[in-house]
Amino acid sequence: MAKNKTRSSKTSSQAKPKAEASEKQKEVLYQVRTKHDSGVLKAYITFTYRVFHPKVTARMVLYGLLIFVPGFLVKAQALKITLWIIGGLVVLLGLFRQYISLALTKKSDEDYRNGTEFVYEFTQNDASFFRDGELAAYSSKYKDIDAVFYDEEYYYLSLTSREFFVIPMDRFTIGDPSTFGDFMYKRCKKVCRWIPVKFSNQLKKMRSQRAIAREQLKK
């Protein structure tokens, strides 16, 4: 009996560290509670334009000017007015297309109209994305997260399932948003790419990239 007691006590003592390790893996290290409000929708639209279509705005403005300027040279009044109207509209569309997209998205996005709450939770081993309390997406061991971006106010996570999540830095209810980028790099091994919105920060990024390029040439 004494031997059995000794064995059982050893077994229970060995089980405790395993249970504690399992609990740590399930512990939520970062949690975000957010909604599809105007700020989040605008951040998403602006991000997609900056990252996936960076030259479209400049091209549209250029095309608009190429249509608009000849209006000063033609003599036919009707053609002159037509060129000015079309060229002006193309320029305005290029400059304000993100606001047009925002207005259209607000009308069509049910989550915006309904005030749907989104909760994103990140543990040591996985990430869970909830929509109104129901699991909407899941990343086992972070293998499904294929890209991580950030700017001055938001993180952006892209999943292999083509789902995309905008994470406001001021809506972390658990964890420090300033350490979230390093955490994501360690878990999914994806570099957290900086895509600044402010012009001053964009200049800093350009200078930094040039400095790195010069150092590489020296080597």
C-alpha atoms as one frame of an Amber mdcrd trajectory, in Angstrom:
protein
   0.000   0.000   0.000   2.817   2.377   0.844   4.358   1.785  -2.579   1.050
   2.485  -4.315   0.671   5.730  -2.369   4.169   6.769  -3.360   3.491   6.026
  -7.023   0.179   7.871  -7.010   1.750  10.908  -5.364   4.509  10.920  -7.995
   1.991  10.646 -10.801  -0.071  13.539  -9.480   3.017  15.686  -8.984   4.124
  15.004 -12.570   0.658  15.800 -13.892   0.612  19.257 -12.290   3.403  20.775
 -14.439   1.749  19.370 -17.591  -1.601  20.836 -16.581   0.007  24.175 -15.778
   1.815  24.177 -19.143  -1.464  23.430 -20.911  -3.189  26.282 -19.073  -0.415
  28.695 -20.079  -0.832  27.710 -23.722  -4.568  28.450 -23.511  -4.085  31.723
 -21.637  -5.152  34.750 -23.695  -2.090  36.969 -24.045  -3.673  39.588 -26.298
  -7.335  40.436 -26.733  -8.961  43.097 -28.905 -12.600  44.217 -28.851 -13.650
  46.319 -31.809 -16.436  47.136 -34.295 -16.669  48.027 -37.969 -16.988  51.741
 -37.255 -16.010  54.557 -39.621 -12.392  54.593 -38.409 -11.867  50.871 -38.976
 -13.542  50.898 -42.406 -11.526  53.914 -43.524  -8.303  52.313 -42.247  -9.067
  49.147 -44.213  -9.843  51.024 -47.456  -6.811  53.311 -47.134  -4.587  50.322
 -46.379  -5.691  48.380 -49.459  -5.059  51.425 -51.654  -1.600  52.054 -50.169
  -0.396  48.454 -50.226  -2.196  46.704 -53.071  -2.820  49.643 -55.447  -0.173
  52.237 -54.529   0.052  53.971 -57.928  -3.606  54.138 -58.888  -4.243  57.582
 -57.358  -1.245  59.155 -59.095  -2.232  57.584 -62.415  -5.828  58.755 -62.176
  -4.737  62.327 -61.413  -2.296  62.219 -64.327  -4.905  60.853 -66.727  -7.387
  63.469 -65.558  -4.890  66.279 -66.214  -4.099  64.847 -69.656  -7.797  65.086
 -70.463  -8.332  68.450 -68.751  -5.379  70.466 -70.126  -6.166  70.024 -73.862
  -9.440  71.809 -73.136  -7.471  75.064 -73.127  -6.171  74.390 -76.636  -9.278
  73.331 -78.543 -11.516  76.016 -80.050 -14.850  74.176 -80.116 -16.729  75.308
 -77.024 -18.662  72.057 -76.585 -15.509  69.926 -76.788 -13.690  72.299 -74.441
 -16.374  71.978 -71.762 -16.573  68.187 -72.232 -12.810  67.784 -71.712 -12.853
  69.983 -68.627 -15.766  68.101 -67.067 -14.395  64.617 -67.766 -10.823  65.548
 -66.780 -11.975  67.261 -63.590 -14.113  64.283 -62.597 -11.216  61.840 -63.118
  -8.901  64.026 -60.989 -11.498  64.313 -58.215 -12.134  60.563 -58.353  -8.417
  59.891 -57.972  -8.073  62.250 -55.009 -11.241  61.292 -53.146 -11.876  57.693
 -54.180 -11.209  56.370 -50.661 -14.006  58.577 -49.292 -16.348  57.419 -52.059
 -15.479  53.800 -51.239 -16.051  54.508 -47.546 -19.543  55.890 -48.206 -20.456
  52.910 -50.393 -19.046  50.431 -47.853 -21.062  51.981 -45.022 -24.251  51.416
 -47.003 -23.464  47.803 -47.892 -21.698  46.598 -44.705 -24.218  44.925 -42.370
 -21.721  44.784 -39.499 -21.352  48.577 -39.667 -25.123  49.134 -39.666 -25.749
  46.601 -36.879 -22.813  47.605 -34.660 -21.473  44.029 -34.650 -18.757  43.415
 -32.045 -15.581  41.578 -33.034 -13.256  39.968 -30.476  -9.775  38.765 -31.442
  -7.865  36.539 -29.009  -4.249  35.433 -29.245  -2.763  32.687 -27.075   0.701
  31.160 -27.177  -0.311  28.595 -29.808  -3.304  29.924 -31.741  -5.440  32.898
 -32.737  -9.242  33.033 -32.638 -11.470  35.611 -34.310 -15.035  35.974 -33.007
 -17.992  37.781 -34.577 -20.819  38.526 -32.138 -19.584  35.739 -29.859 -19.313
  33.112 -32.597 -16.005  31.803 -33.956 -15.518  33.336 -37.411 -11.896  32.306
 -38.128  -9.187  30.282 -36.420  -5.426  29.993 -36.897  -3.860  26.831 -35.486
  -0.282  27.513 -34.375  -0.459  30.748 -36.431   0.256  28.864 -39.656  -2.753
  30.485 -41.368  -1.507  34.055 -40.884   0.481  34.885 -44.011   1.126  38.631
 -43.597   1.289  41.220 -40.804   1.347  44.998 -41.346   1.059  48.034 -39.093
   0.923  51.829 -39.216   0.582  54.532 -36.569  -2.815  53.346 -35.289  -3.611
  49.857 -36.597  -2.319  46.331 -37.129  -3.455  44.453 -40.230  -3.542  40.652
 -40.359  -4.012  38.689 -43.569  -5.010  35.019 -43.419  -4.438  32.361 -46.070
  -8.227  31.981 -46.244  -8.287  35.517 -47.763  -9.846  36.922 -44.618  -8.485
  40.238 -43.415  -8.582  41.793 -39.945  -8.001  45.408 -38.922  -6.852  45.682
 -35.293  -6.982  49.147 -33.661  -4.091  49.683 -31.252  -6.305  51.588 -28.820
  -8.754  48.693 -28.356  -6.529  46.082 -26.732  -8.304  44.859 -23.604  -5.514
  42.391 -22.749  -1.827  42.814 -23.575   0.363  45.714 -24.652  -0.179  46.760
 -28.303   3.430  47.971 -28.550   4.699  44.383 -28.101   2.109  42.734 -30.347
   4.236  43.023 -33.504   7.178  41.216 -31.897   4.819  38.563 -30.555   3.369
  37.920 -34.018   6.834  37.642 -35.538   7.843  35.019 -32.978   4.656  33.008
 -33.456   4.101  33.081 -37.237   7.634  34.014 -38.386   6.301  36.819 -40.592
   8.035  40.201 -40.522   5.651  42.897 -39.312   5.861  45.413 -42.179   5.605
  49.123 -41.372   3.362  51.056 -43.766   3.140  54.579 -42.274   0.288  56.955
 -43.098   1.918  60.220 -42.008   4.078  61.845 -44.666   6.899  62.532 -42.176
   7.049  58.834 -41.287   6.952  57.873 -44.961  10.053  60.032 -45.477  11.749
  58.342 -42.525  11.009  54.943 -44.035  12.396  55.999 -47.421  15.602  57.339
 -45.813  15.982  54.136 -43.822  15.548  51.976 -46.930  18.113  54.060 -48.833
  20.590  53.788 -45.950  20.170  50.003 -45.887  20.633  49.820 -49.664  23.850
  51.870 -49.430  25.209  49.602 -46.693  24.472  46.534 -48.799  26.292  48.052
 -51.798  29.353  48.710 -49.660  29.483  45.041 -48.691
